[in-house]
């Protein structure tokens, strides 16, 4: 995902958008930092971007809605896995692995292109939720395949999650403190690092796009979506849709080349649109396989009703 009005580089789920501003909206300040005269102050404080018109403001707000959707998307699946206890049967490990790979490469892109602190924290949060999903998958896979319960497995899982939480909480501060080292490098090295960061952003888009195929195949193979939360995909659809809208809305406010701006974000737009289309296919699977789930539930409910009748018949025959 991305910060809608951040710097022109890959962020968490997709890249950020940089507004093409003119120098008239900035005045020199102390320590060579720009001072926004006519911009929205809360956006300047949060994203360090000077937004001075309604198009850019709408783009920022829509982009933040997109980020919020992605932040919430994994929680319904975490709860569904805890409630169902059979996540290894419902979720594809390939889906989780591609999602984790996409967030890791996005994290590398954020770091190498010196993204804003809020972007780094957001990416770290995504990685944290990915680790929870993967830990749940492995925990229930080992637990359900074992013939006896092992308390060691539960404590091992809790220890792993606690250690991962502590590391991820400390990681943003370490990266932000070390970001000065990257900024102080010579121009040629800086350009090389920035190019590597953009490559990571493109790889992240490919990983996100590939993540849906294993889950689509898993659902088709089972002929069921039981054990997966539709909110995971619904919120991802909202996130990708609002991201594309935030890019389109800002076009009238651009003072530079609109063609260059679109080309610069084309790869991420294609990746976002591709994931959106694949999520529509996942939605179709939820609708199609709901009938199978209903038929299975009716069959299970009808079993207790038959047994008493059979018992009564046996009593009369005796």
PyMOL commands that set and color helices and strands:
alter all, ss='L'
color gray80, all
select helices_A, chain A and resi 23-25+30-32+41-47+54-73+75-84+87-90+93-112+117-145+151-183+187-222+230-249+251-253+258-317
alter helices_A, ss='H'
color red, helices_A
select strands_A, chain A and resi 26-27+35-36
alter strands_A, ss='S'
color yellow, strands_A
deselect
rebuild
show_as cartoon
